[in-house]
Amino acid sequence: AQWQFIETFVRCKGKIKDVETALDISYPTVVARLNEVVRALGYEVSEDVAVAEEKRKDVLQKLARNELSAKDALRLLEEGE
């Protein structure tokens, strides 16, 4: 899965919007996958990014438990960008 993401990222010349379209995933998902690649290469992801990822995961978990509406979850995720 990481190789497909990396290949798509390179093919899209690093343009996140193009990666979103090519893989049919959201901006936060592109950023999260890119951070996974960065970590896999042995580099650290900045603390701000790590905090944002945790917030995103928390929002998605609350949505899955029906503690948030889809509209509220989307708003929170967009604020995290």
PyMOL commands that place a pseudoatom at each C-alpha (Angstrom):
pseudoatom trace, name=CA, resn=ALA, resi=1, chain=A, elem=C, hetatm=0, pos=[0.000, 0.000, 0.000]
pseudoatom trace, name=CA, resn=GLN, resi=2, chain=A, elem=C, hetatm=0, pos=[2.862, 2.405, 0.750]
pseudoatom trace, name=CA, resn=TRP, resi=3, chain=A, elem=C, hetatm=0, pos=[4.466, 1.724, -2.618]
pseudoatom trace, name=CA, resn=GLN, resi=4, chain=A, elem=C, hetatm=0, pos=[1.222, 2.547, -4.413]
pseudoatom trace, name=CA, resn=PHE, resi=5, chain=A, elem=C, hetatm=0, pos=[0.954, 5.758, -2.403]
pseudoatom trace, name=CA, resn=ILE, resi=6, chain=A, elem=C, hetatm=0, pos=[4.597, 6.706, -3.093]
pseudoatom trace, name=CA, resn=GLU, resi=7, chain=A, elem=C, hetatm=0, pos=[4.212, 5.954, -6.799]
pseudoatom trace, name=CA, resn=THR, resi=8, chain=A, elem=C, hetatm=0, pos=[1.066, 8.073, -6.982]
pseudoatom trace, name=CA, resn=PHE, resi=9, chain=A, elem=C, hetatm=0, pos=[2.672, 10.884, -4.967]
pseudoatom trace, name=CA, resn=VAL, resi=10, chain=A, elem=C, hetatm=0, pos=[5.661, 10.990, -7.326]
pseudoatom trace, name=CA, resn=ARG, resi=11, chain=A, elem=C, hetatm=0, pos=[3.467, 10.718, -10.433]
pseudoatom trace, name=CA, resn=CYS, resi=12, chain=A, elem=C, hetatm=0, pos=[1.438, 13.673, -9.118]
pseudoatom trace, name=CA, resn=LYS, resi=13, chain=A, elem=C, hetatm=0, pos=[4.691, 15.576, -8.505]
pseudoatom trace, name=CA, resn=GLY, resi=14, chain=A, elem=C, hetatm=0, pos=[3.859, 15.997, -4.834]
pseudoatom trace, name=CA, resn=LYS, resi=15, chain=A, elem=C, hetatm=0, pos=[0.614, 17.878, -5.448]
pseudoatom trace, name=CA, resn=ILE, resi=16, chain=A, elem=C, hetatm=0, pos=[-1.600, 16.732, -2.595]
pseudoatom trace, name=CA, resn=LYS, resi=17, chain=A, elem=C, hetatm=0, pos=[-4.817, 17.733, -4.358]
pseudoatom trace, name=CA, resn=ASP, resi=18, chain=A, elem=C, hetatm=0, pos=[-3.855, 15.496, -7.313]
pseudoatom trace, name=CA, resn=VAL, resi=19, chain=A, elem=C, hetatm=0, pos=[-3.015, 12.618, -4.941]
pseudoatom trace, name=CA, resn=GLU, resi=20, chain=A, elem=C, hetatm=0, pos=[-6.434, 13.067, -3.279]
pseudoatom trace, name=CA, resn=THR, resi=21, chain=A, elem=C, hetatm=0, pos=[-8.131, 12.757, -6.663]
pseudoatom trace, name=CA, resn=ALA, resi=22, chain=A, elem=C, hetatm=0, pos=[-5.986, 9.875, -7.928]
pseudoatom trace, name=CA, resn=LEU, resi=23, chain=A, elem=C, hetatm=0, pos=[-6.500, 7.753, -4.815]
pseudoatom trace, name=CA, resn=ASP, resi=24, chain=A, elem=C, hetatm=0, pos=[-9.974, 9.076, -3.925]
pseudoatom trace, name=CA, resn=ILE, resi=25, chain=A, elem=C, hetatm=0, pos=[-8.893, 9.945, -0.383]
pseudoatom trace, name=CA, resn=SER, resi=26, chain=A, elem=C, hetatm=0, pos=[-9.140, 13.093, 1.741]
pseudoatom trace, name=CA, resn=TYR, resi=27, chain=A, elem=C, hetatm=0, pos=[-6.432, 15.649, 2.442]
pseudoatom trace, name=CA, resn=PRO, resi=28, chain=A, elem=C, hetatm=0, pos=[-5.919, 14.445, 6.035]
pseudoatom trace, name=CA, resn=THR, resi=29, chain=A, elem=C, hetatm=0, pos=[-5.531, 10.873, 4.749]
pseudoatom trace, name=CA, resn=VAL, resi=30, chain=A, elem=C, hetatm=0, pos=[-2.894, 11.946, 2.204]
pseudoatom trace, name=CA, resn=VAL, resi=31, chain=A, elem=C, hetatm=0, pos=[-0.974, 13.771, 4.937]
pseudoatom trace, name=CA, resn=ALA, resi=32, chain=A, elem=C, hetatm=0, pos=[-1.262, 10.809, 7.317]
pseudoatom trace, name=CA, resn=ARG, resi=33, chain=A, elem=C, hetatm=0, pos=[0.024, 8.398, 4.666]
pseudoatom trace, name=CA, resn=LEU, resi=34, chain=A, elem=C, hetatm=0, pos=[2.856, 10.736, 3.782]
pseudoatom trace, name=CA, resn=ASN, resi=35, chain=A, elem=C, hetatm=0, pos=[3.798, 10.891, 7.464]
pseudoatom trace, name=CA, resn=GLU, resi=36, chain=A, elem=C, hetatm=0, pos=[3.786, 7.077, 7.590]
pseudoatom trace, name=CA, resn=VAL, resi=37, chain=A, elem=C, hetatm=0, pos=[6.264, 7.032, 4.690]
pseudoatom trace, name=CA, resn=VAL, resi=38, chain=A, elem=C, hetatm=0, pos=[8.439, 9.638, 6.415]
pseudoatom trace, name=CA, resn=ARG, resi=39, chain=A, elem=C, hetatm=0, pos=[8.491, 7.497, 9.585]
pseudoatom trace, name=CA, resn=ALA, resi=40, chain=A, elem=C, hetatm=0, pos=[9.202, 4.323, 7.571]
pseudoatom trace, name=CA, resn=LEU, resi=41, chain=A, elem=C, hetatm=0, pos=[12.257, 6.079, 6.146]
pseudoatom trace, name=CA, resn=GLY, resi=42, chain=A, elem=C, hetatm=0, pos=[13.491, 6.646, 9.693]
pseudoatom trace, name=CA, resn=TYR, resi=43, chain=A, elem=C, hetatm=0, pos=[12.669, 10.339, 10.028]
pseudoatom trace, name=CA, resn=GLU, resi=44, chain=A, elem=C, hetatm=0, pos=[10.605, 11.997, 12.714]
pseudoatom trace, name=CA, resn=VAL, resi=45, chain=A, elem=C, hetatm=0, pos=[7.373, 13.799, 12.004]
pseudoatom trace, name=CA, resn=SER, resi=46, chain=A, elem=C, hetatm=0, pos=[7.052, 17.193, 13.673]
pseudoatom trace, name=CA, resn=GLU, resi=47, chain=A, elem=C, hetatm=0, pos=[5.077, 17.297, 16.908]
pseudoatom trace, name=CA, resn=ASP, resi=48, chain=A, elem=C, hetatm=0, pos=[2.392, 19.548, 15.392]
pseudoatom trace, name=CA, resn=VAL, resi=49, chain=A, elem=C, hetatm=0, pos=[1.695, 16.951, 12.726]
pseudoatom trace, name=CA, resn=ALA, resi=50, chain=A, elem=C, hetatm=0, pos=[1.607, 14.135, 15.259]
pseudoatom trace, name=CA, resn=VAL, resi=51, chain=A, elem=C, hetatm=0, pos=[-0.888, 16.070, 17.395]
pseudoatom trace, name=CA, resn=ALA, resi=52, chain=A, elem=C, hetatm=0, pos=[-3.049, 16.777, 14.339]
pseudoatom trace, name=CA, resn=GLU, resi=53, chain=A, elem=C, hetatm=0, pos=[-3.031, 13.073, 13.442]
pseudoatom trace, name=CA, resn=GLU, resi=54, chain=A, elem=C, hetatm=0, pos=[-4.156, 12.140, 16.946]
pseudoatom trace, name=CA, resn=LYS, resi=55, chain=A, elem=C, hetatm=0, pos=[-6.945, 14.701, 16.770]
pseudoatom trace, name=CA, resn=ARG, resi=56, chain=A, elem=C, hetatm=0, pos=[-8.066, 13.281, 13.417]
pseudoatom trace, name=CA, resn=LYS, resi=57, chain=A, elem=C, hetatm=0, pos=[-8.090, 9.741, 14.814]
pseudoatom trace, name=CA, resn=ASP, resi=58, chain=A, elem=C, hetatm=0, pos=[-10.068, 10.903, 17.840]
pseudoatom trace, name=CA, resn=VAL, resi=59, chain=A, elem=C, hetatm=0, pos=[-12.687, 12.601, 15.644]
pseudoatom trace, name=CA, resn=LEU, resi=60, chain=A, elem=C, hetatm=0, pos=[-13.041, 9.492, 13.478]
pseudoatom trace, name=CA, resn=GLN, resi=61, chain=A, elem=C, hetatm=0, pos=[-13.395, 7.248, 16.524]
pseudoatom trace, name=CA, resn=LYS, resi=62, chain=A, elem=C, hetatm=0, pos=[-16.091, 9.513, 17.969]
pseudoatom trace, name=CA, resn=LEU, resi=63, chain=A, elem=C, hetatm=0, pos=[-17.881, 9.448, 14.626]
pseudoatom trace, name=CA, resn=ALA, resi=64, chain=A, elem=C, hetatm=0, pos=[-17.724, 5.637, 14.570]
pseudoatom trace, name=CA, resn=ARG, resi=65, chain=A, elem=C, hetatm=0, pos=[-19.219, 5.524, 18.081]
pseudoatom trace, name=CA, resn=ASN, resi=66, chain=A, elem=C, hetatm=0, pos=[-21.988, 7.934, 16.996]
pseudoatom trace, name=CA, resn=GLU, resi=67, chain=A, elem=C, hetatm=0, pos=[-20.754, 10.547, 19.463]
pseudoatom trace, name=CA, resn=LEU, resi=68, chain=A, elem=C, hetatm=0, pos=[-20.490, 13.090, 16.628]
pseudoatom trace, name=CA, resn=SER, resi=69, chain=A, elem=C, hetatm=0, pos=[-22.629, 13.787, 13.590]
pseudoatom trace, name=CA, resn=ALA, resi=70, chain=A, elem=C, hetatm=0, pos=[-20.999, 13.471, 10.179]
pseudoatom trace, name=CA, resn=LYS, resi=71, chain=A, elem=C, hetatm=0, pos=[-21.396, 17.235, 9.738]
pseudoatom trace, name=CA, resn=ASP, resi=72, chain=A, elem=C, hetatm=0, pos=[-19.617, 17.989, 13.031]
pseudoatom trace, name=CA, resn=ALA, resi=73, chain=A, elem=C, hetatm=0, pos=[-16.877, 15.461, 12.292]
pseudoatom trace, name=CA, resn=LEU, resi=74, chain=A, elem=C, hetatm=0, pos=[-16.273, 16.993, 8.867]
pseudoatom trace, name=CA, resn=ARG, resi=75, chain=A, elem=C, hetatm=0, pos=[-16.085, 20.474, 10.384]
pseudoatom trace, name=CA, resn=LEU, resi=76, chain=A, elem=C, hetatm=0, pos=[-13.564, 19.322, 12.992]
pseudoatom trace, name=CA, resn=LEU, resi=77, chain=A, elem=C, hetatm=0, pos=[-11.461, 17.526, 10.394]
pseudoatom trace, name=CA, resn=GLU, resi=78, chain=A, elem=C, hetatm=0, pos=[-11.440, 20.572, 8.128]
pseudoatom trace, name=CA, resn=GLU, resi=79, chain=A, elem=C, hetatm=0, pos=[-10.376, 22.770, 11.059]
pseudoatom trace, name=CA, resn=GLY, resi=80, chain=A, elem=C, hetatm=0, pos=[-7.448, 20.404, 11.609]
pseudoatom trace, name=CA, resn=GLU, resi=81, chain=A, elem=C, hetatm=0, pos=[-6.081, 20.987, 8.117]
for i in range(1, 81): cmd.bond("trace and resi %d" % i, "trace and resi %d" % (i + 1))
show_as sticks, trace
zoom trace
